[in-house]
Amino acid sequence: MLGADVYPVPAVAFENPKNYNHQAREFAEKTPNAVWTDQFDNTANADAHYRTTGPEIWAQTGGKVDAFVCSTGTGGTLAGVSRHLREKSGGRVKSYLADPPGSVLYSYMKSGGKLTERQGSSITEGGSLTFNEAYCSTLALQALDRGELRTI
């Protein structure tokens, strides 16, 4: 409809050269005038949330924030918002990654960043500068549901 070409790729681990992230980079490198945003390792991702989403949450709550809970894709929202809220609160605000069953990030965080074996069906996630920034000061929760959310 809008003239986009879609190139289906296999769902494979980040370490595999056929991973969608590697294929996107290679496609941009060989395509004139193409831009690869490198969304997983582009620090502008987390910085945008540090400068906008974090201040918005702080302002709308009047600084009455105890915790920030979110799921992640690239990790940019979690990293940027968490950093802003920690700075504004003097380190009081805690950040939580809400990770569904099958995603590797919960296991990655629980292993202290030393994950050697992937568990679950999500094998496409890779290393990420923005997620790694968030990882340093974030707690992981598995599969939040409404009942668990009330407990937090």
N, C-alpha and C positions, 0 to 999 in steps of 0.2 A: 504494500500500500504506500509506504513512504520511500520505497526504493532501496531498502536495506537488503543486504545479502546475509543469510544466516548459514553458518558453518557448524553443523553438529560435531561435537567431539566426544570421545569416550570419557567416562568418569573414572579417572585413574589418580593414584597418589601423586602428591606434589613432586616427589623424587623422580617420577616417570617423565621423560621428555615429551610425551604426548599429553601431559596435564594442560588443561585449558589456559592457565596463566602463561605457560611457556609458549603455547601456540599463538596466543594473542600478541605477545612480544615479537615473535618471529614474523607474524603477519604484518605488524606495523613496520618492522625494519625493512621489509621488502616491498612495501606499498607506498608509492609517492604521496606526499602530503598527509600521511596517516599519523595519528598520535596514539601512543600507548600510555594510558594514565597510570599504570603500575599501582593500582588502587591498594594493594596489600602492603607495599613498601613506600608509598608516597606519604611523607610526614605531613603534607598539607591536609591530609584526611583528618588526622587527630587534631591538628592545629585549628582547623575550622570549627570543630566541636568545642575546643578549649576557648575559642574567642566568641562563640555564639550560643551554642546549646547550654554549656555550663553556666554562663552568666544569666541566661534566661531562666533556668531552673532555680538558681540562687535568688534572683530577684522575685520570681513569682511565689516562692515559699518564704520570703522575708528572711532567708538564711536559716530557716528551721528545717534542716535536712539532717537526718541521721544516717541514711544509707541511699545508695544509688544502685538499682538492679536493672540490668539489660542483657539481652542476648547479643551475639556478635555475628558479623559477617567478616569484615576485614579487621575489626577491632578498633577502628577509628573513633566511633562514638564512645565506647567504653574508655578508651585511653584519654581522649580529650576532656570529656565531662568529668571523669574521675580526677584527673590532675587539677582541673579548675576547682572542683568542690573540696578537694583535700587542701589546696592552698588557701582558699577563702575561710575554711573552718579550722585552720591550724592543725590539720591532720585528723580531726575528729570524725569526719564523714568516712564511712566504710563503703567500698565498692564490691559488687557481686556480679559474677558472670552467671547468667541463667542458661545452662546448656542442656539441650534435649538429649535423651538417650540416642545413641548412634553417632553423636558428634565426638570428635577426638579431643576437643579443647578441654573438656572437664578432666579427662585422663592426663592430658598434657600438664595441666596446672597441678593436679594432685601428685604427679610424679616429680614436681619441682622443676619442670622444664626438661626432664631427662627421658621423655617418652621414647621407648625403643620399639614398642609393639602397639599397633593401632587396634582398638577394640570398637566394635560397632560398624554400622554400614557407611558412615561418612568417611571416605578415604581421600577426598579431594582437597582438604585443607592443607595448607603449607605453612612455611615460616612467614612471619609478618612483622615488620618493624613496629607497626602501630599496635598490633596485638601484644608483641613482646613488651612494649612500653606499659601497656595496661596490666600485663601479667605481674609485673614487679610489686604491685600493691593491691591486688585484687583477690578475693576469695571466690571459690567456685561452688556453685550449687547445681545439683543434677535435677533436671526435669521439674521445674516449678509448676505447680498447679495452684488453683485458687486457695486450697487449704494450706499449702505450704507458704504461700505468699502472706497469708494472715499471720503466720508465725513469725515471719521476719519483721 
